[in-house]
């Protein structure tokens, strides 16, 4: 059984729920792509960069006593990149335009990350 179609379905649903969302990706914590809904962004490179960013975010939360990593948001001049913990083995990365409602992005992406995490951490998954 492959999990990729179920995860991809979650990514497509997230794009439908958040206006100006350009795409999403789920990768393992070590930077291997599991599924993506990206059109103009190379997923392998984004997965590697996300793994590096998450590594820094994990160290930052630990060093400041803020607990375990849950999410990070980067804002650029042309939009946002957000990464969310998706269970114990994966990370959801969302790429959004500058007009995105960040509150809605967080609300929907957190819910999506929780569902993806449940899929990834399922005891029936190999």
N, CA, C and O atoms as a GROMACS GRO file, in nm:
protein
  504
    1UNK      N    1   0.084  -0.119   0.000
    1UNK     CA    2   0.000   0.000   0.000
    1UNK      C    3   0.088   0.124   0.000
    1UNK      O    4   0.180   0.137   0.081
    2UNK      N    5   0.060   0.215  -0.091
    2UNK     CA    6   0.134   0.341  -0.096
    2UNK      C    7   0.048   0.454  -0.038
    2UNK      O    8  -0.073   0.459  -0.057
    3UNK      N    9   0.113   0.541   0.032
    3UNK     CA   10   0.042   0.649   0.099
    3UNK      C   11   0.033   0.774   0.012
    3UNK      O   12  -0.048   0.863   0.040
    4UNK      N   13   0.114   0.782  -0.092
    4UNK     CA   14   0.124   0.902  -0.174
    4UNK      C   15  -0.011   0.952  -0.226
    4UNK      O   16  -0.035   1.072  -0.218
    5UNK      N   17  -0.101   0.869  -0.279
    5UNK     CA   18  -0.229   0.924  -0.328
    5UNK      C   19  -0.313   0.991  -0.219
    5UNK      O   20  -0.375   1.094  -0.244
    6UNK      N   21  -0.314   0.933  -0.100
    6UNK     CA   22  -0.392   0.992   0.011
    6UNK      C   23  -0.332   1.126   0.054
    6UNK      O   24  -0.405   1.221   0.081
    7UNK      N   25  -0.201   1.132   0.059
    7UNK     CA   26  -0.135   1.256   0.098
    7UNK      C   27  -0.154   1.362  -0.010
    7UNK      O   28  -0.181   1.478   0.020
    8UNK      N   29  -0.141   1.322  -0.134
    8UNK     CA   30  -0.160   1.417  -0.245
    8UNK      C   31  -0.302   1.473  -0.244
    8UNK      O   32  -0.323   1.592  -0.270
    9UNK      N   33  -0.400   1.389  -0.213
    9UNK     CA   34  -0.539   1.434  -0.203
    9UNK      C   35  -0.554   1.541  -0.094
    9UNK      O   36  -0.627   1.639  -0.112
   10UNK      N   37  -0.485   1.524   0.016
   10UNK     CA   38  -0.487   1.625   0.123
   10UNK      C   39  -0.425   1.757   0.073
   10UNK      O   40  -0.475   1.865   0.106
   11UNK      N   41  -0.318   1.748  -0.004
   11UNK     CA   42  -0.253   1.868  -0.056
   11UNK      C   43  -0.343   1.944  -0.153
   11UNK      O   44  -0.350   2.066  -0.150
   12UNK      N   45  -0.412   1.870  -0.238
   12UNK     CA   46  -0.504   1.933  -0.333
   12UNK      C   47  -0.618   2.000  -0.258
   12UNK      O   48  -0.660   2.111  -0.292
   13UNK      N   49  -0.670   1.934  -0.156
   13UNK     CA   50  -0.778   1.991  -0.074
   13UNK      C   51  -0.730   2.119  -0.005
   13UNK      O   52  -0.805   2.216   0.004
   14UNK      N   53  -0.606   2.119   0.044
   14UNK     CA   54  -0.552   2.239   0.108
   14UNK      C   55  -0.546   2.355   0.009
   14UNK      O   56  -0.579   2.468   0.043
   15UNK      N   57  -0.504   2.327  -0.114
   15UNK     CA   58  -0.498   2.433  -0.216
   15UNK      C   59  -0.638   2.490  -0.241
   15UNK      O   60  -0.653   2.610  -0.263
   16UNK      N   61  -0.739   2.404  -0.238
   16UNK     CA   62  -0.876   2.449  -0.260
   16UNK      C   63  -0.928   2.534  -0.144
   16UNK      O   64  -1.016   2.618  -0.163
   17UNK      N   65  -0.874   2.514  -0.025
   17UNK     CA   66  -0.924   2.582   0.095
   17UNK      C   67  -0.855   2.715   0.125
   17UNK      O   68  -0.910   2.798   0.197
   18UNK      N   69  -0.736   2.735   0.068
   18UNK     CA   70  -0.659   2.856   0.099
   18UNK      C   71  -0.634   2.935  -0.029
   18UNK      O   72  -0.561   2.890  -0.117
   19UNK      N   73  -0.695   3.051  -0.038
   19UNK     CA   74  -0.677   3.136  -0.155
   19UNK      C   75  -0.531   3.180  -0.166
   19UNK      O   76  -0.467   3.210  -0.065
   20UNK      N   77  -0.480   3.182  -0.286
   20UNK     CA   78  -0.343   3.224  -0.317
   20UNK      C   79  -0.238   3.120  -0.277
   20UNK      O   80  -0.118   3.148  -0.283
   21UNK      N   81  -0.281   3.001  -0.236
   21UNK     CA   82  -0.184   2.895  -0.208
   21UNK      C   83  -0.130   2.845  -0.342
   21UNK      O   84  -0.207   2.804  -0.429
   22UNK      N   85   0.000   2.849  -0.357
   22UNK     CA   86   0.062   2.810  -0.484
   22UNK      C   87   0.091   2.660  -0.491
   22UNK      O   88   0.106   2.605  -0.600
   23UNK      N   89   0.099   2.596  -0.376
   23UNK     CA   90   0.123   2.452  -0.376
   23UNK      C   91   0.172   2.404  -0.241
   23UNK      O   92   0.200   2.483  -0.151
   24UNK      N   93   0.181   2.274  -0.232
   24UNK     CA   94   0.225   2.214  -0.107
   24UNK      C   95   0.305   2.089  -0.133
   24UNK      O   96   0.305   2.034  -0.244
   25UNK      N   97   0.374   2.044  -0.029
   25UNK     CA   98   0.456   1.925  -0.039
   25UNK      C   99   0.463   1.860   0.099
   25UNK      O  100   0.463   1.928   0.201
   26UNK      N  101   0.470   1.729   0.098
   26UNK     CA  102   0.496   1.655   0.221
   26UNK      C  103   0.625   1.579   0.197
   26UNK      O  104   0.642   1.510   0.096
   27UNK      N  105   0.716   1.593   0.293
   27UNK     CA  106   0.845   1.525   0.285
   27UNK      C  107   0.876   1.462   0.419
   27UNK      O  108   0.822   1.500   0.523
   28UNK      N  109   0.965   1.365   0.415
   28UNK     CA  110   1.012   1.307   0.540
   28UNK      C  111   1.098   1.411   0.611
   28UNK      O  112   1.144   1.507   0.549
   29UNK      N  113   1.119   1.391   0.738
   29UNK     CA  114   1.198   1.486   0.816
   29UNK      C  115   1.341   1.498   0.764
   29UNK      O  116   1.407   1.599   0.787
   30UNK      N  117   1.388   1.396   0.693
   30UNK     CA  118   1.524   1.401   0.639
   30UNK      C  119   1.529   1.451   0.495
   30UNK      O  120   1.635   1.446   0.432
   31UNK      N  121   1.416   1.498   0.441
   31UNK     CA  122   1.417   1.566   0.312
   31UNK      C  123   1.382   1.483   0.190
   31UNK      O  124   1.416   1.522   0.079
   32UNK      N  125   1.315   1.371   0.207
   32UNK     CA  126   1.272   1.288   0.094
   32UNK      C  127   1.124   1.318   0.062
   32UNK      O  128   1.039   1.312   0.150
   33UNK      N  129   1.096   1.350  -0.063
   33UNK     CA  130   0.960   1.385  -0.104
   33UNK      C  131   0.868   1.264  -0.091
   33UNK      O  132   0.901   1.154  -0.136
   34UNK      N  133   0.753   1.284  -0.029
   34UNK     CA  134   0.650   1.180  -0.017
   34UNK      C  135   0.541   1.208  -0.120
   34UNK      O  136   0.496   1.117  -0.190
   35UNK      N  137   0.497   1.333  -0.129
   35UNK     CA  138   0.396   1.374  -0.227
   35UNK      C  139   0.404   1.525  -0.241
   35UNK      O  140   0.448   1.595  -0.150
   36UNK      N  141   0.359   1.574  -0.358
   36UNK     CA  142   0.359   1.719  -0.375
   36UNK      C  143   0.248   1.761  -0.470
   36UNK      O  144   0.196   1.683  -0.550
   37UNK      N  145   0.214   1.890  -0.457
   37UNK     CA  146   0.117   1.957  -0.543
   37UNK      C  147   0.180   2.091  -0.583
   37UNK      O  148   0.123   2.198  -0.561
   38UNK      N  149   0.298   2.082  -0.641
   38UNK     CA  150   0.375   2.200  -0.680
   38UNK      C  151   0.380   2.207  -0.832
   38UNK      O  152   0.396   2.105  -0.899
   39UNK      N  153   0.366   2.325  -0.885
   39UNK     CA  154   0.368   2.339  -1.031
   39UNK      C  155   0.500   2.395  -1.081
   39UNK      O  156   0.558   2.341  -1.175
   40UNK      N  157   0.549   2.500  -1.021
   40UNK     CA  158   0.666   2.569  -1.073
   40UNK      C  159   0.786   2.563  -0.979
   40UNK      O  160   0.881   2.640  -0.994
   41UNK      N  161   0.782   2.473  -0.883
   41UNK     CA  162   0.890   2.460  -0.786
   41UNK      C  163   0.937   2.315  -0.788
   41UNK      O  164   0.856   2.222  -0.786
   42UNK      N  165   1.066   2.297  -0.792
   42UNK     CA  166   1.124   2.163  -0.796
   42UNK      C  167   1.113   2.100  -0.656
   42UNK      O  168   1.172   2.152  -0.562
   43UNK      N  169   1.036   1.990  -0.641
   43UNK     CA  170   1.007   1.936  -0.509
   43UNK      C  171   1.128   1.880  -0.433
   43UNK      O  172   1.134   1.894  -0.311
   44UNK      N  173   1.223   1.818  -0.503
   44UNK     CA  174   1.338   1.761  -0.432
   44UNK      C  175   1.421   1.870  -0.364
   44UNK      O  176   1.465   1.854  -0.250
   45UNK      N  177   1.442   1.980  -0.435
   45UNK     CA  178   1.516   2.092  -0.378
   45UNK      C  179   1.443   2.154  -0.260
   45UNK      O  180   1.504   2.187  -0.158
   46UNK      N  181   1.312   2.171  -0.275
   46UNK     CA  182   1.232   2.228  -0.166
   46UNK      C  183   1.234   2.136  -0.044
   46UNK      O  184   1.241   2.183   0.069
   47UNK      N  185   1.228   2.006  -0.067
   47UNK     CA  186   1.232   1.909   0.044
   47UNK      C  187   1.364   1.920   0.120
   47UNK      O  188   1.366   1.918   0.243
   48UNK      N  189   1.473   1.931   0.047
   48UNK     CA  190   1.604   1.943   0.111
   48UNK      C  191   1.616   2.073   0.190
   48UNK      O  192   1.666   2.074   0.302
   49UNK      N  193   1.569   2.183   0.131
   49UNK     CA  194   1.573   2.311   0.201
   49UNK      C  195   1.483   2.311   0.324
   49UNK      O  196   1.519   2.367   0.428
   50UNK      N  197   1.367   2.248   0.312
   50UNK     CA  198   1.276   2.240   0.427
   50UNK      C  199   1.341   2.161   0.540
   50UNK      O  200   1.333   2.200   0.657
   51UNK      N  201   1.406   2.049   0.507
   51UNK     CA  202   1.473   1.969   0.610
   51UNK      C  203   1.580   2.052   0.682
   51UNK      O  204   1.594   2.044   0.804
   52UNK      N  205   1.654   2.131   0.606
   52UNK     CA  206   1.756   2.217   0.667
   52UNK      C  207   1.692   2.323   0.757
   52UNK      O  208   1.739   2.347   0.869
   53UNK      N  209   1.586   2.385   0.708
   53UNK     CA  210   1.517   2.489   0.787
   53UNK      C  211   1.456   2.430   0.914
   53UNK      O  212   1.461   2.491   1.021
   54UNK      N  213   1.399   2.312   0.902
   54UNK     CA  214   1.339   2.246   1.018
   54UNK      C  215   1.446   2.211   1.120
   54UNK      O  216   1.425   2.222   1.241
   55UNK      N  217   1.562   2.168   1.071
   55UNK     CA  218   1.672   2.138   1.162
   55UNK      C  219   1.709   2.258   1.247
   55UNK      O  220   1.731   2.246   1.367
   56UNK      N  221   1.716   2.375   1.184
   56UNK     CA  222   1.746   2.498   1.257
   56UNK      C  223   1.631   2.532   1.352
   56UNK      O  224   1.655   2.570   1.466
   57UNK      N  225   1.508   2.519   1.305
   57UNK     CA  226   1.391   2.551   1.389
   57UNK      C  227   1.385   2.460   1.511
   57UNK      O  228   1.351   2.505   1.620
   58UNK      N  229   1.417   2.334   1.494
   58UNK     CA  230   1.417   2.240   1.607
   58UNK      C  231   1.521   2.283   1.709
   58UNK      O  232   1.494   2.286   1.829
   59UNK      N  233   1.639   2.316   1.662
   59UNK     CA  234   1.745   2.360   1.754
   59UNK      C  235   1.705   2.490   1.823
   59UNK      O  236   1.734   2.509   1.942
   60UNK      N  237   1.640   2.580   1.751
   60UNK     CA  238   1.598   2.708   1.807
   60UNK      C  239   1.494   2.687   1.918
   60UNK      O  240   1.505   2.747   2.024
   61UNK      N  241   1.395   2.603   1.893
   61UNK     CA  242   1.293   2.579   1.996
   61UNK      C  243   1.353   2.510   2.118
   61UNK      O  244   1.317   2.541   2.232
   62UNK      N  245   1.444   2.416   2.094
   62UNK     CA  246   1.508   2.348   2.207
   62UNK      C  247   1.596   2.442   2.288
   62UNK      O  248   1.592   2.441   2.411
   63UNK      N  249   1.675   2.525   2.218
   63UNK     CA  250   1.768   2.615   2.286
   63UNK      C  251   1.696   2.721   2.369
   63UNK      O  252   1.751   2.770   2.467
   64UNK      N  253   1.576   2.755   2.330
   64UNK     CA  254   1.502   2.859   2.402
   64UNK      C  255   1.396   2.801   2.497
   64UNK      O  256   1.321   2.875   2.560
   65UNK      N  257   1.393   2.669   2.507
   65UNK     CA  258   1.299   2.605   2.599
   65UNK      C  259   1.154   2.613   2.555
   65UNK      O  260   1.064   2.611   2.639
   66UNK      N  261   1.130   2.623   2.425
   66UNK     CA  262   0.994   2.638   2.374
   66UNK      C  263   0.928   2.505   2.336
   66UNK      O  264   0.821   2.504   2.276
   67UNK      N  265   0.990   2.395   2.372
   67UNK     CA  266   0.931   2.264   2.344
   67UNK      C  267   0.968   2.212   2.207
   67UNK      O  268   1.063   2.259   2.145
   68UNK      N  269   0.890   2.116   2.160
   68UNK     CA  270   0.916   2.054   2.031
   68UNK      C  271   0.869   2.140   1.915
   68UNK      O  272   0.780   2.223   1.929
   69UNK      N  273   0.931   2.119   1.801
   69UNK     CA  274   0.895   2.193   1.680
   69UNK      C  275   0.752   2.164   1.638
   69UNK      O  276   0.708   2.048   1.640
   70UNK      N  277   0.678   2.266   1.600
   70UNK     CA  278   0.544   2.251   1.544
   70UNK      C  279   0.532   2.316   1.407
   70UNK      O  280   0.475   2.256   1.316
   71UNK      N  281   0.583   2.438   1.392
   71UNK     CA  282   0.569   2.506   1.263
   71UNK      C  283   0.666   2.623   1.253
   71UNK      O  284   0.719   2.671   1.353
   72UNK      N  285   0.687   2.666   1.130
   72UNK     CA  286   0.769   2.784   1.104
   72UNK      C  287   0.711   2.857   0.983
   72UNK      O  288   0.652   2.795   0.895
   73UNK      N  289   0.728   2.988   0.980
   73UNK     CA  290   0.678   3.070   0.870
   73UNK      C  291   0.790   3.163   0.824
   73UNK      O  292   0.853   3.231   0.905
   74UNK      N  293   0.813   3.165   0.694
   74UNK     CA  294   0.909   3.257   0.635
   74UNK      C  295   0.833   3.347   0.540
   74UNK      O  296   0.756   3.300   0.456
   75UNK      N  297   0.855   3.477   0.553
   75UNK     CA  298   0.789   3.573   0.465
   75UNK      C  299   0.893   3.637   0.375
   75UNK      O  300   0.993   3.691   0.422
   76UNK      N  301   0.868   3.629   0.246
   76UNK     CA  302   0.954   3.695   0.149
   76UNK      C  303   0.878   3.808   0.082
   76UNK      O  304   0.759   3.826   0.109
   77UNK      N  305   0.942   3.882  -0.003
   77UNK     CA  306   0.875   3.994  -0.069
   77UNK      C  307   0.763   3.948  -0.160
   77UNK      O  308   0.671   4.026  -0.189
   78UNK      N  309   0.768   3.824  -0.207
   78UNK     CA  310   0.666   3.774  -0.299
   78UNK      C  311   0.579   3.663  -0.240
   78UNK      O  312   0.511   3.593  -0.315
   79UNK      N  313   0.580   3.646  -0.108
   79UNK     CA  314   0.493   3.546  -0.050
   79UNK      C  315   0.551   3.478   0.073
   79UNK      O  316   0.644   3.528   0.136
   80UNK      N  317   0.494   3.363   0.104
   80UNK     CA  318   0.522   3.291   0.228
   80UNK      C  319   0.560   3.146   0.200
   80UNK      O  320   0.515   3.085   0.102
   81UNK      N  321   0.643   3.093   0.288
   81UNK     CA  322   0.671   2.950   0.291
   81UNK      C  323   0.650   2.909   0.436
   81UNK      O  324   0.714   2.962   0.527
   82UNK      N  325   0.560   2.816   0.456
   82UNK     CA  326   0.530   2.769   0.591
   82UNK      C  327   0.554   2.620   0.598
   82UNK      O  328   0.525   2.546   0.504
   83UNK      N  329   0.609   2.575   0.710
   83UNK     CA  330   0.633   2.432   0.730
   83UNK      C  331   0.570   2.390   0.862
   83UNK      O  332   0.582   2.459   0.964
   84UNK      N  333   0.503   2.277   0.859
   84UNK     CA  334   0.427   2.227   0.974
   84UNK      C  335   0.466   2.082   1.001
   84UNK      O  336   0.477   2.002   0.909
   85UNK      N  337   0.485   2.050   1.127
   85UNK     CA  338   0.508   1.912   1.164
   85UNK      C  339   0.385   1.829   1.126
   85UNK      O  340   0.272   1.869   1.154
   86UNK      N  341   0.409   1.716   1.062
   86UNK     CA  342   0.298   1.627   1.021
   86UNK      C  343   0.325   1.489   1.080
   86UNK      O  344   0.372   1.398   1.011
   87UNK      N  345   0.296   1.475   1.208
   87UNK     CA  346   0.324   1.350   1.276
   87UNK      C  347   0.471   1.343   1.315
   87UNK      O  348   0.541   1.444   1.317
   88UNK      N  349   0.516   1.223   1.344
   88UNK     CA  350   0.653   1.207   1.391
   88UNK      C  351   0.754   1.188   1.279
   88UNK      O  352   0.875   1.188   1.304
   89UNK      N  353   0.706   1.173   1.154
   89UNK     CA  354   0.799   1.140   1.046
   89UNK      C  355   0.793   1.231   0.925
   89UNK      O  356   0.866   1.209   0.828
   90UNK      N  357   0.709   1.333   0.927
   90UNK     CA  358   0.692   1.412   0.804
   90UNK      C  359   0.672   1.560   0.834
   90UNK      O  360   0.644   1.600   0.947
   91UNK      N  361   0.687   1.640   0.728
   91UNK     CA  362   0.668   1.784   0.735
   91UNK      C  363   0.584   1.827   0.615
   91UNK      O  364   0.610   1.784   0.502
   92UNK      N  365   0.485   1.911   0.640
   92UNK     CA  366   0.405   1.971   0.536
   92UNK      C  367   0.462   2.109   0.507
   92UNK      O  368   0.476   2.191   0.598
   93UNK      N  369   0.496   2.136   0.381
   93UNK     CA  370   0.544   2.268   0.340
   93UNK      C  371   0.440   2.330   0.247
   93UNK      O  372   0.396   2.267   0.151
   94UNK      N  373   0.401   2.454   0.276
   94UNK     CA  374   0.304   2.526   0.194
   94UNK      C  375   0.371   2.651   0.139
   94UNK      O  376   0.442   2.722   0.211
   95UNK      N  377   0.349   2.677   0.010
   95UNK     CA  378   0.403   2.795  -0.056
   95UNK      C  379   0.284   2.881  -0.098
   95UNK      O  380   0.194   2.834  -0.167
   96UNK      N  381   0.284   3.006  -0.053
   96UNK     CA  382   0.167   3.091  -0.074
   96UNK      C  383   0.209   3.230  -0.123
   96UNK      O  384   0.318   3.278  -0.093
   97UNK      N  385   0.120   3.291  -0.197
   97UNK     CA  386   0.144   3.425  -0.250
   97UNK      C  387   0.134   3.532  -0.144
   97UNK      O  388   0.092   3.505  -0.032
   98UNK      N  389   0.172   3.655  -0.180
   98UNK     CA  390   0.176   3.765  -0.083
   98UNK      C  391   0.039   3.809  -0.033
   98UNK      O  392   0.029   3.870   0.073
   99UNK      N  393  -0.067   3.779  -0.107
   99UNK     CA  394  -0.202   3.819  -0.066
   99UNK      C  395  -0.273   3.712   0.017
   99UNK      O  396  -0.391   3.727   0.048
  100UNK      N  397  -0.203   3.608   0.053
  100UNK     CA  398  -0.261   3.499   0.133
  100UNK      C  399  -0.299   3.548   0.271
  100UNK      O  400  -0.225   3.624   0.334
  101UNK      N  401  -0.414   3.506   0.318
  101UNK     CA  402  -0.455   3.530   0.455
  101UNK      C  403  -0.378   3.429   0.541
  101UNK      O  404  -0.410   3.311   0.544
  102UNK      N  405  -0.276   3.477   0.612
  102UNK     CA  406  -0.187   3.388   0.686
  102UNK      C  407  -0.261   3.316   0.799
  102UNK      O  408  -0.230   3.201   0.830
  103UNK      N  409  -0.358   3.383   0.859
  103UNK     CA  410  -0.437   3.316   0.963
  103UNK      C  411  -0.511   3.196   0.907
  103UNK      O  412  -0.513   3.090   0.968
  104UNK      N  413  -0.572   3.213   0.791
  104UNK     CA  414  -0.643   3.101   0.727
  104UNK      C  415  -0.545   2.993   0.685
  104UNK      O  416  -0.574   2.874   0.700
  105UNK      N  417  -0.429   3.032   0.633
  105UNK     CA  418  -0.327   2.934   0.597
  105UNK      C  419  -0.290   2.849   0.718
  105UNK      O  420  -0.289   2.727   0.710
  106UNK      N  421  -0.260   2.915   0.828
  106UNK     CA  422  -0.225   2.839   0.949
  106UNK      C  423  -0.339   2.747   0.993
  106UNK      O  424  -0.317   2.630   1.022
  107UNK      N  425  -0.459   2.800   0.997
  107UNK     CA  426  -0.573   2.721   1.043
  107UNK      C  427  -0.593   2.596   0.957
  107UNK      O  428  -0.605   2.486   1.010
  108UNK      N  429  -0.595   2.613   0.826
  108UNK     CA  430  -0.617   2.499   0.736
  108UNK      C  431  -0.496   2.406   0.732
  108UNK      O  432  -0.512   2.284   0.734
  109UNK      N  433  -0.377   2.462   0.726
  109UNK     CA  434  -0.257   2.378   0.715
  109UNK      C  435  -0.233   2.298   0.841
  109UNK      O  436  -0.186   2.184   0.833
  110UNK      N  437  -0.262   2.352   0.956
  110UNK     CA  438  -0.248   2.276   1.081
  110UNK      C  439  -0.340   2.155   1.080
  110UNK      O  440  -0.301   2.045   1.120
  111UNK      N  441  -0.462   2.175   1.035
  111UNK     CA  442  -0.558   2.064   1.027
  111UNK      C  443  -0.511   1.961   0.926
  111UNK      O  444  -0.518   1.840   0.951
  112UNK      N  445  -0.463   2.008   0.810
  112UNK     CA  446  -0.413   1.916   0.708
  112UNK      C  447  -0.291   1.840   0.759
  112UNK      O  448  -0.281   1.719   0.738
  113UNK      N  449  -0.200   1.909   0.825
  113UNK     CA  450  -0.081   1.844   0.880
  113UNK      C  451  -0.119   1.736   0.981
  113UNK      O  452  -0.056   1.630   0.985
  114UNK      N  453  -0.219   1.762   1.062
  114UNK     CA  454  -0.264   1.661   1.159
  114UNK      C  455  -0.318   1.537   1.088
  114UNK      O  456  -0.289   1.424   1.129
  115UNK      N  457  -0.397   1.557   0.982
  115UNK     CA  458  -0.450   1.442   0.908
  115UNK      C  459  -0.338   1.364   0.838
  115UNK      O  460  -0.336   1.241   0.838
  116UNK      N  461  -0.244   1.437   0.780
  116UNK     CA  462  -0.131   1.372   0.713
  116UNK      C  463  -0.046   1.298   0.817
  116UNK      O  464  -0.001   1.186   0.792
  117UNK      N  465  -0.025   1.360   0.930
  117UNK     CA  466   0.050   1.293   1.037
  117UNK      C  467  -0.015   1.164   1.081
  117UNK      O  468   0.053   1.065   1.105
  118UNK      N  469  -0.148   1.165   1.091
  118UNK     CA  470  -0.220   1.042   1.128
  118UNK      C  471  -0.202   0.934   1.022
  118UNK      O  472  -0.186   0.816   1.054
  119UNK      N  473  -0.204   0.974   0.895
  119UNK     CA  474  -0.180   0.879   0.786
  119UNK      C  475  -0.038   0.823   0.794
  119UNK      O  476  -0.017   0.702   0.782
  120UNK      N  477   0.057   0.911   0.814
  120UNK     CA  478   0.199   0.871   0.815
  120UNK      C  479   0.233   0.784   0.934
  120UNK      O  480   0.312   0.691   0.923
  121UNK      N  481   0.173   0.814   1.050
  121UNK     CA  482   0.207   0.743   1.173
  121UNK      C  483   0.118   0.623   1.198
  121UNK      O  484   0.131   0.556   1.301
  122UNK      N  485   0.028   0.594   1.105
  122UNK     CA  486  -0.064   0.482   1.123
  122UNK      C  487   0.012   0.351   1.142
  122UNK      O  488   0.107   0.324   1.068
  123UNK      N  489  -0.029   0.269   1.242
  123UNK     CA  490   0.039   0.143   1.263
  123UNK      C  491   0.024   0.046   1.147
  123UNK      O  492   0.102  -0.049   1.137
  124UNK      N  493  -0.073   0.068   1.058
  124UNK     CA  494  -0.091  -0.022   0.943
  124UNK      C  495  -0.002   0.018   0.826
  124UNK      O  496   0.008  -0.054   0.727
  125UNK      N  497   0.064   0.134   0.838
  125UNK     CA  498   0.154   0.179   0.732
  125UNK      C  499   0.288   0.109   0.748
  125UNK      O  500   0.342   0.102   0.859
  126UNK      N  501   0.341   0.056   0.639
  126UNK     CA  502   0.472  -0.013   0.647
  126UNK      C  503   0.585   0.080   0.684
  126UNK      O  504   0.699   0.036   0.695
   0.00000   0.00000   0.00000
